[in-house]
């Protein structure tokens, strides 16, 4: 069962969402909320899987609410304004319903959410085992509307970009919403090393090291003073003097 929250300052809009949810057996409506503050209280007290979120609301907009959440449920924007689509994409919302929308279009958004949750459950199982179906160690990360599997042996380096990380392999670059601390915890410590506030590298992909930078392919990655001594200890080499 997918636990839902509907947030909109218009009662008619909430009534429509409630009616639509009642028609779908695998959805459970936890509550309808007329304001972002009311919704925040619900999300702090209960587990919510999916929110239907209006954008233009008094006091706090839907976008401001979404940016304030540390652990976000899946989100479907419901709005009368089409000019927020890019922001919705940047915030990784699962879908964008433009009012007025049909039940068929609502159902399409819900199916996207259900499919994503199923993939996420599979990914969590593999992440717990630290391996994919083939037995190779891997992780799954969210990129847009899908979960992308990345084998550890493919990763060259990870770069921090504020609230996101960029995972670079020889074949692809994946950007996902995650902190560098979380990423560091998910990578095997014996194979990856933090070399800078914004960089984690695969140790066996390092081609050369200088006192302030290292090279992986054509990429030169800075080494901060905070991590230099640790890196040179790992390679059993005395740190170059400044």
C-alpha positions in Angstrom: 0.0 0.0 0.0 1.3 3.4 -1.0 0.6 6.0 1.8 -0.3 9.4 0.2 -0.7 13.0 1.3 -2.5 15.6 -0.7 -1.4 19.2 -0.3 -3.3 22.1 -1.9 -4.9 25.3 -0.7 -8.0 24.7 -2.9 -10.6 22.4 -1.5 -11.9 21.4 -4.9 -8.4 20.3 -5.9 -8.1 18.2 -2.8 -11.6 16.7 -3.3 -10.5 15.6 -6.8 -7.3 14.0 -5.6 -9.2 12.2 -2.8 -11.8 10.9 -5.2 -9.0 9.6 -7.6 -7.1 7.9 -4.8 -10.3 6.1 -3.7 -10.5 4.5 -7.1 -7.0 3.0 -6.9 -6.7 -0.1 -4.6 -3.0 0.2 -3.8 -3.2 3.8 -2.6 -4.1 4.9 0.9 -4.9 8.6 1.6 -3.5 9.5 5.0 -4.7 13.1 5.0 -5.5 16.2 2.8 -3.8 19.4 3.9 -4.6 23.0 3.0 -1.1 24.3 3.9 2.5 23.3 3.8 2.8 23.7 7.6 0.0 21.3 8.2 1.6 18.8 5.8 5.0 19.2 7.6 3.4 18.1 10.9 1.9 15.0 9.3 5.2 14.0 7.6 7.1 14.4 10.8 4.7 12.2 12.7 3.9 9.5 10.0 5.5 7.6 7.2 4.4 9.1 3.9 5.4 7.4 0.6 3.9 9.8 -2.0 2.7 13.4 -1.9 0.5 15.2 -4.4 1.7 18.8 -4.1 0.4 22.1 -5.4 3.0 24.7 -6.1 1.5 28.1 -5.6 0.2 28.2 -2.0 0.2 31.0 0.6 3.0 31.4 3.1 5.1 28.5 1.9 5.0 27.4 -1.8 5.2 23.7 -2.8 8.7 24.2 -4.1 9.9 25.8 -0.8 8.3 22.9 1.1 10.0 20.3 -1.0 13.4 22.0 -0.7 13.0 22.0 3.1 12.5 18.2 3.4 15.6 16.2 4.2 14.0 12.8 3.6 11.6 13.4 0.7 8.7 11.1 -0.2 8.0 10.7 -3.9 6.4 13.8 -5.2 3.8 14.5 -7.9 3.3 18.2 -8.6 -0.3 19.3 -9.2 -0.5 22.8 -10.6 -2.2 25.1 -13.0 1.1 26.6 -14.1 3.3 25.0 -16.7 6.4 27.2 -16.1 7.5 25.2 -13.1 8.3 22.0 -15.1 12.1 22.6 -15.1 12.2 23.1 -11.4 10.2 20.0 -10.9 12.7 18.1 -13.0 15.6 19.6 -11.0 13.9 18.5 -7.8 13.4 14.9 -9.1 9.7 14.9 -8.8 8.1 11.7 -10.2 5.6 13.5 -12.4 4.0 16.9 -13.1 0.2 17.1 -13.4 -1.1 20.2 -15.1 -4.6 21.2 -13.9 -7.2 20.3 -15.1 -6.0 16.7 -15.5 -8.0 13.5 -16.3 -8.2 10.4 -14.1 -6.1 8.6 -16.8 -3.4 11.1 -16.5 -3.5 10.9 -12.7 -3.3 7.1 -13.0 -0.2 7.4 -15.2 1.5 9.5 -12.5 0.6 6.9 -9.8 1.9 4.0 -12.0 5.2 5.8 -12.3 5.4 6.1 -8.5 4.5 2.5 -8.0 7.0 1.3 -10.6 9.7 3.4 -9.0 9.0 2.1 -5.5 9.2 -1.5 -6.8 12.6 -0.8 -8.3 13.7 0.9 -5.1 12.7 -2.1 -3.1 14.8 -4.4 -5.3 17.7 -2.0 -5.2 17.6 -1.9 -1.4 17.8 -5.7 -1.3 20.8 -5.7 -3.5 22.4 -2.7 -1.6 21.9 -4.7 1.6 23.8 -7.6 0.0 26.2 -5.2 -1.6 26.0 -7.0 -4.9 23.8 -7.2 -8.0 22.2 -10.4 -9.4 25.5 -11.3 -11.1 27.3 -11.3 -7.7 29.4 -8.2 -8.5 29.4 -5.5 -5.8 27.3 -2.5 -6.8 25.0 0.3 -5.7 21.8 1.7 -7.1 21.3 5.5 -7.2 18.3 7.6 -8.3 18.8 9.6 -11.5 15.7 11.4 -12.7 12.8 8.9 -12.8 14.9 5.7 -12.6 17.3 3.8 -10.5 20.7 3.3 -12.1 22.9 0.4 -11.1 26.6 1.2 -10.9 29.2 -1.5 -10.2 31.9 -0.4 -7.8 34.7 -1.6 -10.2 33.4 0.9 -12.8 33.7 4.0 -10.7 36.7 6.3 -11.4 35.8 9.1 -8.9 32.9 10.8 -7.2 32.6 14.6 -7.2 30.4 16.5 -4.7 28.1 19.2 -6.1 26.3 20.8 -3.1 23.3 18.5 -2.5 24.3 16.1 -5.3 27.1 13.9 -6.2 28.5 13.1 -9.7 29.6 9.5 -10.1 32.0 9.2 -13.0 32.8 5.9 -14.8 34.5 5.3 -18.2 31.1 4.8 -19.9 28.8 7.2 -18.1 28.4 10.0 -15.6 25.5 9.8 -13.2 24.3 12.7 -11.0 22.2 11.8 -8.0 20.9 13.6 -4.9 23.1 12.5 -2.1 25.7 13.9 0.3 29.4 13.1 0.0 29.2 11.7 3.6 26.5 9.2 2.6 28.3 8.3 -0.6 31.5 7.7 1.3 29.6 5.4 3.7 28.1 3.4 0.8 31.5 2.8 -0.9 33.8 0.0 0.3 36.5 1.8 2.3 39.3 -0.5 1.2 38.8 0.4 -2.5 37.9 4.1 -2.3 39.6 7.0 -0.6 38.5 10.6 0.2 41.1 13.0 -1.1 39.3 16.3 -0.9 36.1 17.7 0.6 34.6 17.4 -2.9 36.3 14.2 -4.2 36.4 10.5 -3.5 38.5 8.4 -5.8 38.9 4.7 -6.7 42.3 3.8 -5.3 43.2 1.4 -8.1 42.3 4.0 -10.8 44.9 6.5 -9.6 47.7 6.8 -12.3 49.9 9.4 -10.6 50.1 11.4 -7.4 51.7 14.8 -6.7 51.7 16.7 -3.5 48.6 18.7 -4.3 46.9 16.6 -7.0 46.4 13.2 -8.5 45.5 12.0 -12.0 42.9 9.6 -13.1 43.0 9.4 -16.9 42.9 13.0 -18.1 41.2 14.2 -14.9 43.4 16.1 -12.4 41.9 15.9 -8.9 43.0 18.1 -6.1 44.3 16.7 -2.8 43.6 18.8 0.2 46.0 19.1 3.1 43.4 17.4 5.4 43.7 14.1 3.5 47.3 14.2 2.1 48.9 12.3 5.0 46.3 9.6 4.9 46.8 9.1 1.2 50.5 8.8 1.4 50.2 6.3 4.3 47.9 4.2 2.2 50.5 3.9 -0.6 53.3 3.5 2.0 55.2 6.5 0.7 56.6 9.5 2.6 54.6 12.6 2.0 56.5 15.2 -0.2 57.6 18.3 1.8 56.1 21.7 0.8 
